[in-house]
Amino acid sequence: MKAKKLLAGVCASIMLAATAAPVVSAADSVKVTVGNAKVKAGEEFSVTVDLADIPAAGINGCDFGIEYDSSIINITGATAGPLAKDDASGLEGVNTLEVNTETGLVSIVYGLASGTVTGSGTFVTLNGSVKASAKEGDKSDLKVVAVNRLAKPEGTETNSDIIFGLLDEDNSTFTNYTPTITNGYIEVEGEGPTEGPTEGPTDGPTDGSSEELPPASLLGDVDLNGEVGIGDVVAISKYLVNKKSYALVPEALANADVTRNKVVDALDQSKLIEYNLKKITEL
């Protein structure tokens, strides 16, 4: 059960890739519907992402993105809906729902350590605003897409799957249901100001691959708490999902480089997972 909590509770699809559990595509489908809204320039909006026709076995892992036109709207985040139940039995410090925002994309990862999601209803609610510079009739599609990341830590192939699926009790197989998608949109009504707010800088923190890392203070201690444990798996997993939102300081990057190849990547994440699952005894 602890391994399952690690897989489902931290980052269902990324951790699944790290442990090489086979992914099986199922004939069953999940209906995914993104809402629509008409909003005036400069005003805020909320639209829902609803799920229906979930197979009887349920789902316990999701990984998908919502792509949008950042010249028209900004999406600032997403909140769990009634269908996306929280998991109080998950590991300490691990969120059941992880939301990362960047220009033109909000990525959503959801994982349950125990139980499944069944039935139908609102899974998440997207929150954002229309830019003040938007014009009447401007329209931004809200498109469900796969999140671009490595499909397997040891490879170069990128993920191409929109994931709504079920990791079995033995952590041996992840069944990914085929999503039936209805995309949404935000349409601008009324006229907004001719000039919008100035966009902030886009440069993010270093990813640990473009400059020399300092010596490690404690190899594997990514969260810098003086010991190596589950929290370090959480820290490196969040960093690999979104390096800007979950940036690591140079000391943490040096500790995260457990493969000692001067790059922090999914290979380091996989080795940390194996260490925490006691598949290896030293880093």
PAPANU-534126 format. One record per residue (C-alpha): residue in three letters; x, y, z. Coordinates in steps of 0.2 Angstrom, whole numbers, plus 2048, in hexadecimal, padded with zeros to 3 digits. Layout:
alaXYZ ...
This chain:
met800800800 lys80E80C804 ala81580A7F2 lys80380E7EB lys80281D7F6 leu8138237EF leu80D8207DD ala7FC8277DE gly7FE8347EB val80D83D7E5 cys80B83E7D2 ala80282F7CB ser80882F7B9 ile81A8357BC met81D8287CA leu81481B7BF ala82181E7B2 ala82F81E7BE thr82B80C7C5 ala8278067B3 ala8167FF7B7 pro80E7FA7A6 val80180679F val7F27FD797 ser7E580678D ala7D3801790 ala7C4801785 asp7BA80A793 ser7BA81C792 val7B882B79D lys7AE83A797 val7B784B79A thr7AE85B798 val7B586C799 gly7A987B79C asn7A688B793 ala7A489D798 lys7A18AE791 val7AB8BB79B lys7AF8CD799 ala7C18D3797 gly7C98D67A7 glu7BD8CB7B1 glu7C08BA7BA phe7B88A97B5 ser7B68977BB val7B28887B0 thr7B18767B5 val7B98667AF asp7AC8597B1 leu7AE8467B0 ala7A08397AC asp79F8277A7 ile7AD8227B2 pro7AF80F7B1 ala7A98057C0 ala7BA8017C6 gly7BD8147C8 ile7CD81F7C5 asn7DB8237D1 gly7E782C7C6 cys7E683A7BA asp7F28457B0 phe7ED8517A3 gly7EE86479E ile7E3871799 glu7EA87C78B tyr7E488D788 asp7E889E77E ser7F28A878A ser7F08B877F ile7DE8B8784 ile7DC8B0796 asn7E78AB7A4 ile7E389B7AF thr7E989E7C0 gly7E688C7C7 ala7D987F7CA thr7D08787DA ala7C98677DD gly7B78647DA pro7AB8597E4 leu7B084A7D9 ala7C384B7DD lys7C28457EE asp7D18487FA asp7DB83A801 ala7DE83C813 ser7E882C814 gly7F5832808 leu80783680D glu80A845817 gly80F85480C val80884C7FD asn7F98547F4 thr7EC84A7EC leu7EA8577DE glu7F98607D7 val7F686F7CB asn8048787C2 thr8018887B7 glu80B88F7AA thr80889A79B gly7FB892790 leu7FA88279A val7F387C7AB ser7F986A7AF ile7EF85F7BB val7F584F7C4 tyr7EA8467D0 gly7ED8367D9 leu7E482C7E7 ala7EE8217F3 ser7DE8177F7 gly7CD8167F0 thr7C781C7DF val7BD8297D7 thr7AC8237D0 gly79C82B7C9 ser79B83C7C1 gly79D84E7C5 thr7A985D7C6 phe7BB8577C7 val7C48687C7 thr7BF87A7C5 leu7CB8857BB asn7CD8977C1 gly7D38A57B7 ser7D08B67AF val7CE8BE79E lys7DC8CA799 ala7D78DD799 ser7DE8DE788 ala7D28D1781 lys7C58D6774 glu7B38D2772 gly7B18C1769 asp7C28BB76D lys7C28A9772 ser7CE89D77B asp7CB88B779 leu7CE880789 lys7D5870782 val7D986078B val7EB85B787 ala7F884F78C val806856797 asn81785678F arg82384C79A leu82E83D798 ala82482D796 lys83182379F pro8408297A9 glu84D81F7A0 gly84782478F thr845834784 glu83383177E thr82683D784 asn81583A78B ser80783B77F asp7F983478A ile7EB83E792 ile7E98337A2 phe7D982E7AB gly7DD81D7B2 leu7DE8107C0 leu7EE8097C8 asp7EA7F87CF glu7EC7F27E1 asp7FC7E97DD asn8047F97D4 ser8077ED7C6 thr7FC7F57B8 phe7F58067B4 thr7E58057AA asn7E38157A0 tyr7D181879A thr7CE821789 pro7C883278D thr7B9839783 ile7BC84B783 thr7B185B780 asn7BC86A781 gly7B687B787 tyr7BA88D784 ile7BA89F78B glu7B28AC780 val7B48BF783 glu7A48C9783 gly7A48DC784 glu7B38E7780 gly7C28E878C pro7D08F578D thr7DC8F777F glu7EB8F3789 gly7ED8E5796 pro7F98E37A4 thr80C8E07A0 glu8118CE7A1 gly81E8C97AE pro82F8C17AA thr82F8B07A4 asp8408AA7A9 gly83F89C7B6 pro84C8957C1 thr85A8897BC asp8568777B9 gly8668707BF ser86D86C7AE ser87387D7A7 glu8808807B5 glu88C8777C1 leu8838717D0 pro88B8737E1 pro8918647EB ala88385A7F3 ser88085D806 leu87684D808 leu8738437F8 gly8608407F6 asp85B84D803 val8518587F6 asp846860803 leu85586580D asn84E85E81E gly85E855822 glu85884381E val85383980E gly84183480E ile830835805 gly830848805 asp83F8487FA val83683D7ED val82784A7EE ala8338597EC ile83C8527DC ser82C84C7D5 lys82485D7D6 tyr8348657CF leu83385A7C0 val82185E7BD asn8248707BD lys8358777C0 lys82F8897C1 ser8228867CE tyr82C87A7D8 ala83D8817D6 leu84C8797E0 val85A8837E7 pro86C87E7E2 glu86F8747F1 ala85F86A7EF leu8638687DC ala8748617E1 asn86C8557EE ala85F8507E1 asp86C84A7D4 val86E8397DC thr8748317CB arg88283E7CC asn8818427BA lys87F8557BD val86D8557B7 val85E8547C1 asp8518497B8 ala84583A7B9 leu85482E7BB asp8578377CC gln8458367D0 ser8448237CC lys85481F7D7 leu84C8297E6 ile83C81F7E4 glu84680F7E4 tyr8508147F4 asn8408197FD leu8388087F8 lys8488007FE lys84B7F87ED ile85D7FF7EF thr8668027FF glu8718127FB leu8718217EF 
